[in-house]
Amino acid sequence: MVSNVTPIEPQDLAVNDAEPMFDISVIGAGPTGLFAAFYAGLRGASVQVIDSLEEPGGALTAIYPEKYIYDVIGYPKVLAKDFVAACVEQAMRSNPTIHLNEQVQELLPQADGTFLLKTSTSVRRSRSVVIAAGVGAFEPTRLTAPGVAELEGSGVHYFAKRVEDFRDRKVVIVGGGDSAVDWAVTLEPVAESVKVIHRSKFRAHEATVDELERSTVELFYPKCEVIEVRAGDHGRIASLTFKNGDGEHADLEVDELICAIGFKADPGPMRSWGFELARNQIVVDKITMETNIPGVFGAGDIVSYPAKFKLIANGAAEAVTAVNHAVTYVNPDARLDPGHSTTIMEKRAKEAAAT
Ligand SMILES: Cc1cc2nc3c(=O)[nH]c(=O)nc-3n(C[C@H](O)[C@H](O)[C@H](O)COP(=O)(O)OP(=O)(O)OC[C@H]3O[C@@H](n4cnc5c(N)ncnc54)[C@H](O)[C@@H]3O)c2cc1C
């Protein structure tokens, strides 16, 4: 694979002299990036992780923290937020440097084979890079009805996180995908009332839609649309008007409006980094997880190769491949296959005891 990025010399960028050089920089602290960080440490590589969100966990933290996951290895059933906590604990075994609230904006390959990562706050250095950036920067699709934009943060939510925030509240959810239906079912036992307004048929998982239809959640669909949102005296959302398929208008009282009408998947700044892209995903070599830029690897939802599955389990396996190849990029004499963690850790314990 051939890079089509023009190297930029360090003198073109203000790099802080104290800025450390890491063996591996992982872009993205979702489940894939966190596992990559752990695995880098297992390989004895120094590692930094950079994420634009304020918390680790990627999609699990941002979109579905209170949803159960059933198909990650070792957990018959686990809440996404609990799984993230376990991933963070595992990653921390490798003592990574973690930079949150920091977006990587430019990736600059250097003439000596290393990289500068220009971020929103700094210029970081690295000998290799693993991109685990999921769908890129998360951007929820905004509801455009009058009043909604003004009340964002005052009762209008795009990222619902804690169930407790909705206890005893009159909740209205807009949307009919997984996220909308999951939140409706999850909040029903906790909220004072839950109502769902949706434009077409429910597109969520069949079992969850069945659960929704058996619940006390009041459903307004299909062809129902919010047309106006209004604040009360307290300045927060208080009521809304929606119309149905016959064009009739109705008003609802509302304390919390959750807009779950989807997210835009956009690799954002990564578009201009010189990667070969396929439908907004970075094309990688399926054997090595290397991108078309030597020394830059990919793993998780961001990558594209034939028969790719966008699942947490697959991202973890790709992270292992990406890190092992990153290690041999940094040190061509290193073994590609380090063996099992059981053996590696046993050997390390013996070496530590001997010194
Ligand atoms: C509602 C829902 C339910 C799901 N259920 C399951 C399930 O049951 N089982 C399953 O296996 N999968 C499930 N998935 C899919 C799973 O969430 C993804 O496969 C997984 O999150 C991918 O992990 P990732 O680390 O590759 O990417 P993400 O989780 O998307 O994390 C990527 C991170 O990269 C950061 N980032 C992006 N660009 C930059 C940048 N330029 N600079 C800095 N940081 C950046 C983002 O902020 C983000 O934190 C579900 C997805 C959704 C939406």
The ligand as a MOL file (V3000), in Angstrom:
LIG
                    3D

  0  0  0     0  0            999 V3000
M  V30 BEGIN CTAB
M  V30 COUNTS 53 58 0 0 0
M  V30 BEGIN ATOM
M  V30 1 C -27.6770 1.3140 19.8560 0
M  V30 2 C -26.4860 0.4320 19.5710 0
M  V30 3 C -26.4380 -0.8460 20.1120 0
M  V30 4 C -25.3300 -1.6850 19.8530 0
M  V30 5 N -25.3180 -2.9460 20.4020 0
M  V30 6 C -24.2340 -3.7450 20.1970 0
M  V30 7 C -24.1750 -5.0710 20.7560 0
M  V30 8 O -25.1190 -5.5290 21.4210 0
M  V30 9 N -23.0520 -5.8130 20.5150 0
M  V30 10 C -21.9910 -5.3530 19.7580 0
M  V30 11 O -21.0010 -6.0610 19.6060 0
M  V30 12 N -22.0350 -4.1110 19.2130 0
M  V30 13 C -23.1190 -3.3130 19.3990 0
M  V30 14 N -23.1570 -2.0640 18.8210 0
M  V30 15 C -22.0070 -1.6410 17.9880 0
M  V30 16 C -20.8240 -1.2180 18.8820 0
M  V30 17 O -21.2370 -0.1710 19.7370 0
M  V30 18 C -19.6540 -0.7740 18.0060 0
M  V30 19 O -19.2510 -1.8650 17.2070 0
M  V30 20 C -18.4940 -0.3130 18.8960 0
M  V30 21 O -18.8450 0.8090 19.6780 0
M  V30 22 C -17.2810 0.0470 18.0390 0
M  V30 23 O -16.2660 0.4370 18.8980 0
M  V30 24 P -15.0940 1.4220 18.4220 0
M  V30 25 O -14.2100 1.5780 19.6090 0
M  V30 26 O -14.5330 0.9070 17.1550 0
M  V30 27 O -15.8270 2.7890 18.0540 0
M  V30 28 P -16.7070 3.8100 18.9790 0
M  V30 29 O -17.3700 3.0890 20.0810 0
M  V30 30 O -17.5340 4.5140 17.9980 0
M  V30 31 O -15.6110 4.7820 19.5850 0
M  V30 32 C -14.8560 5.6300 18.7610 0
M  V30 33 C -14.2800 6.7830 19.5720 0
M  V30 34 O -13.3910 7.5380 18.7440 0
M  V30 35 C -13.5040 8.9190 19.0580 0
M  V30 36 N -13.0550 9.7340 17.9180 0
M  V30 37 C -13.5330 9.7370 16.6560 0
M  V30 38 N -12.8470 10.6020 15.8860 0
M  V30 39 C -11.9030 11.1650 16.6960 0
M  V30 40 C -10.8900 12.1430 16.4960 0
M  V30 41 N -10.6550 12.7090 15.3070 0
M  V30 42 N -10.1360 12.5220 17.5680 0
M  V30 43 C -10.3250 11.9580 18.7810 0
M  V30 44 N -11.2760 11.0190 19.0200 0
M  V30 45 C -12.0360 10.6320 17.9990 0
M  V30 46 C -15.0040 9.0890 19.3260 0
M  V30 47 O -15.2210 10.2260 20.1350 0
M  V30 48 C -15.3360 7.7690 20.0530 0
M  V30 49 O -15.2390 7.9010 21.4530 0
M  V30 50 C -24.2520 -1.2240 19.0320 0
M  V30 51 C -24.3030 0.0670 18.5020 0
M  V30 52 C -25.4000 0.8970 18.7580 0
M  V30 53 C -25.4200 2.2800 18.1610 0
M  V30 END ATOM
M  V30 BEGIN BOND
M  V30 1 1 1 2
M  V30 2 1 2 3
M  V30 3 2 2 52
M  V30 4 2 3 4
M  V30 5 1 4 5
M  V30 6 1 4 50
M  V30 7 2 5 6
M  V30 8 1 6 7
M  V30 9 1 6 13
M  V30 10 2 7 8
M  V30 11 1 7 9
M  V30 12 1 9 10
M  V30 13 2 10 11
M  V30 14 1 10 12
M  V30 15 2 12 13
M  V30 16 1 13 14
M  V30 17 1 14 15
M  V30 18 1 14 50
M  V30 19 1 15 16
M  V30 20 1 16 17
M  V30 21 1 16 18
M  V30 22 1 18 19
M  V30 23 1 18 20
M  V30 24 1 20 21
M  V30 25 1 20 22
M  V30 26 1 22 23
M  V30 27 1 23 24
M  V30 28 2 24 25
M  V30 29 1 24 26
M  V30 30 1 24 27
M  V30 31 1 27 28
M  V30 32 2 28 29
M  V30 33 1 28 30
M  V30 34 1 28 31
M  V30 35 1 31 32
M  V30 36 1 32 33
M  V30 37 1 33 34
M  V30 38 1 33 48
M  V30 39 1 34 35
M  V30 40 1 35 36
M  V30 41 1 35 46
M  V30 42 1 36 37
M  V30 43 1 36 45
M  V30 44 2 37 38
M  V30 45 1 38 39
M  V30 46 1 39 40
M  V30 47 2 39 45
M  V30 48 1 40 41
M  V30 49 2 40 42
M  V30 50 1 42 43
M  V30 51 2 43 44
M  V30 52 1 44 45
M  V30 53 1 46 47
M  V30 54 1 46 48
M  V30 55 1 48 49
M  V30 56 2 50 51
M  V30 57 1 51 52
M  V30 58 1 52 53
M  V30 END BOND
M  V30 END CTAB
M  END
